[in-house]
Structures are given as C-alpha cells and as structure tokens.
C-alpha cells in the first residue's frame, strides 16, 4: 500500500493512501467549533472536524486504511526536524559564535 502524510504548509496536511488524496486545512479566521476542513485534492469540502486528530480519524473511518498511525508518524518526523532547527536558532538569533560558546559565555 502506497501512503504518505506530509505538512505541505503550516496547518495544511496532505494525506495520500493508495489512489485517495485528502487535504486537511485549518481555518484560523473561522468562528466554528469545527475549524479543520477535509477536502479532496480538487478542493471539494467533504467534512469539517473539531481537531486535527479527529480529521485523521474521519479519513480512517471512510477509507478503511489506518490514517491515524500515519499522522502520528508524520508528527514524530516533524517533531524531530523541528527540534534540530530549534536548537540551531537561538545561537544564530543571539549572535553567539562557536568560540564564545566554547568559553562558556
């Protein structure tokens, strides 16, 4: 089974399972209890969910494929890359050079 889950923009996820593609997008300016839209690849809205996890569970229920574990895997991969980026940013932002860090300053 071919599948992938990726965050293509902040708060926009693309889920591909076999020949099925779903996009999950957060509507930040919406005044609703279900701000996560699930759409087809063409943009047709299929459902709105109250959380990102709920959106993945909805897709899993409709496709019969285990989407939620794929989401967890994508979050872990995203978390590990974000962690390494976050560790680099403070030094660059404060202008601390390697020689100063070595001296403990």
N, C-alpha and C positions, 0 to 999 in steps of 0.2 A: 504494500500500500504506500503510495506516494503522499506525503503530507509535509506541511511546513506552517509555522506560525512566526510572524515577524511584526515588529512595530515599525511601520513604514513612515510615520510621522508621530510627534508627541500625541498620545491618546488616540491613535488610529492604528488598528491591528488588522493584518490580512491573514486569514486562515484558509489554507488550501488542503483539502482532503480528497484524494483521487481527482475527479473532474469537478469537484464542488469548490467554489471560491466564495468566501463571505468576508465582508469588511465590517469591522466593529469600530464605531466612531463616537466620541464623547461630544455632546453639545453643551458647551460651557455656559452659554448665554440663555439657556432654556430654563423655564420655570415649571419643571415637571418632576415627578417622582421617578421617572424612567429616562434618564438622560443619555443612555447608551443606545445608539441605533445600530441595528444589524441590517446590512444591505447586501444585495447581490453585487457582483463585480461591476455590473452596469449601473448601479446606483439605486435600484428599486428597494425601498424600505420594506423589510419583512417583519420586523419586530422591534420593540423598544424594551430595554431591560433596566432594572434599578442599579445594577452593578456590573462591572466587567466580568466577574466570575459568573454571574447569572447569565450573561450573554453567551459565554462559552458553554454553560450547561444547556442552554436552549438549543444551540447548534448541535451539541452532542445528542440531545433527545431527537432532533429532527433528522439528523444524518445517520444515526446508528453507529457513528465512529467515536472513539474516545477523545474528544476535543479537550476536555479539562486537563488531562495529564500533559498534553501538548502545550497548553497555556502555562502550566507550572514549569515545564522545561524551558520555555521561552523566557519566563521571568527570571529563572536561575541564570540563564545565559546573559540576559540583560543586566542583572544584578552584578555579575562578576565583571563585566566590562565597565559598568558604571563605577564600581568600587575602585578599579585600577585608574580610571580617569579622575576620580575624586581625590585619590592620593597624590596625583601629579599637580592638580590645580592650585592647592594652597601655596606651594613653593613659588609657582610662577606668578600668582596674584600678589604675593607679598614681596617678590623680588629677592628672595633669599637664594644665594648661589650655593653651589655644592661645597665650596671651601668654607663658607660660613656655617653650613650645617655640620661639617666635619669638626669644626671648632666648638660646636655646641651653642652657637649664637642664634 
